[in-house]
Amino acid sequence: MKKNKISKNWVIKQKRDIYVRQSKVDGYRARSAYKLIEIDQKFKIFKGGMCVIDIGAAPGSWSQYVSKIVKNGKIISVDLKNMEKIKKTIQIVGDFTKEDTQNEIKNFIDKGADVIMSDMAVNTTGIKNIDSIQTGELCKEAMIFSKKIMFQKGVFISKIFMGGSFNEIVALGKKIFREVKVFKPKSSRKDSKESFIICKNLR
């Protein structure tokens, strides 16, 4: 009974959500596109000719947005799930945490990546601190991977949850990058503990 109530509340919330409605108008697959749009507006990240890697890409709204901005570049979308094709993107189906998937990404890169972005999150348990730590581990893994393949002036963007591993992630970011900022877009729901870490310029 409780699960039905939660599902019903979620449906009501979705119907009222201006970003859900707007995503249908703009043709984005999910409201999360607007989080990336806000990040880009604030930090001026994307431009033509870039090599961008989108980790945890499904259903694909981040890749959709980037494909509109990054003309004549390369967009590599990676996810555990198959997703509907997006024009001008390379899709890899695989577990990013596995070495063979990371090697497959490297095979598509010529000299380096300009932007690596991750919207990866674990399936939530409902225990916020555990969810925060597990999603934090994914963020750290993506950050360490970025160090190996990113251009010196590259940008790393990742979802993080406020909680147990937050300080650890920021500390790792500062160790790897010269500039580290944490930002919560307006389109991120108020009751959500998510924020985004934006790191620039490798040390």
N, C-alpha and C positions, 0 to 999 in steps of 0.2 A: 504493500500500500504506500509506504514511504517513498519508494522509488518512483511510483507513478506520479506522486505529488511533485517530486523534484523535476521529473520530465515535463510535467504540465507547466510548472513555473518557468522552466527553461524556454519552452515554446512561447509563453506569454512575453518573456523578456526579449526573445529574438524578434517577435513581431513589433515590439515597441522601439527596438534599437534602430536609431537613425543610420548607423553605419551598415547594418544589415540591409536596410532598404536602399541606401545609396550604392552598395556593392552590386545590387541587381540592376540599377540604372546604368552604372559605369561598366558593367560586364565583368566585374571581378568575381572570382570563385569563392572568396571569403572576406569577411570584414577586416581581417588582419592586414590587408593591402594598405589600409589607411594608417596603420602604425608605421609602416615603412615609409609611406609618403611623408608623414610628419617628421620622421627621423631625417629623411633626405632634405626636406625644406629647412630644417634647423642646422644640419651639419654639412649640407652641400656636397653630397658624396658622388652621385652617379653622373657620368658624362659619356659621350660617344667613344667607341673604340676600346672600352674596358673589357677585361676578363673577370667575370663575376661567378662565384660559386655559391649556390643556394642549397644549404644543407637542411634536411627536414622540410623539403619543399612542398609536399602535398598539402592541400589540393592544388597549390600552384599560384596563389595570388601575388606572392612576392616576385616570382619569376615573371608573371604577367606584367607587373608594373615596370620592372627593370627592362624587359624586352621593348617597352615603349620608349624608354629614355636612352638606353645604350645601343645606339646605331652602330653597325659595322663592328660590333664587339663579339664576345663569346660568353654565353650564359650556360653554365652547367648546373642542372637541377638534380639533386640526389635525395632519394627517399626509400624507405623500406617498401612502400606501396607503389604499384603502377599508377600513374595518373594520366589524365587526358593530355594529349600532346599540346604543346605551346609552340607557336611559330618561332623560329630562330633560337631554339634552345636545344641543348643536348641533354637527354635524360638518362640517368643511371639508377637502376633499381638495385638497392643493396643496403646493408647495414654499415653506416658510416664508421662505426667503431671497429670494424674489421679491416685488417691490413689490405686484403685483396680489393676492397671497395676504394680505399684511399689510393691504392696503386692505379686503379682504373681512372680515378679523377686525374691523377698526375699524367697519365697517358694522353689526356685531352688538352693539357696545358703546354703552350710553347715555351715561354721563358719564365712566366710567373703569373700570379693572380693579383688583380688590383683590389678586389673586394671579396671577402669571405663573409657570408651572413648565415646565421643559424637561428631557426625558429624551432629547433628541436626541444621536445619536452617528453618526459616519460608519461605513460598512462597514469593518471593521478590515483593515489590511494585514498585521498581525502584527508590524510594526515599531513598537514601543511609542511611541517619541518622535514619529513622524509621526502616529500615531493620536491621541496626546494633543494635538498642535498643531491638527490638523484639527477635532477635537471641540471644542477650546478656541475656535476661530473661531466655531462655531455658538453656543456659550455667550455669547460677546461680542456677537454679533448680536442674540440674544434679550434681553440686558441693555440694549443701546442702544434696542431697540424698547420695552422696559418703561418706560424714561425718558419716552417720548413719550405713553404712554397710561395710565400707572398713577396711582392716587391717591397723595397725599403719604405716607400711612401704609401703602402697599402692601408686599407681600412678593414677592421673587423667589427661586425655587429652581431650581438647575440641576445636572445631572451634570457633573463635570469629571474629567479624568484627571491624576494626578500626573505631571509631566513638563515638557517645554519651555516651555509657555505658562502654567503654574500661577501663577507670581508676577505675571505680566501681568494675568491674570484677576482675581486678588485686588486688585491695584492699581486696576483699572478699577472694580471693585465699590465700593471705598472712595471713589473719585471721585464715583460716582453716588449711593451710599447712605450713611447715617450708621452703620448697624450691619452688619458682615460677619462671618459665622462659616463655618468649614469643618467638616463632620461626615461621619464614615464609619459608616453604620448597621451593626449586627451582621449583618443579613441580606445585606449586601454581601459577596460571597465574599472570603475572606482573601487569595487569590492575585490578586484583581482590583485594578487600580490606581485604580479609581474612588473618588471622594468626591463630596460634594455641597456646593455653596456656597449659603448662605442669607443673603439681604440684606434688610434692613428699613429703611423710612423714607427716602424720597428726600431728597436735599439740596436 
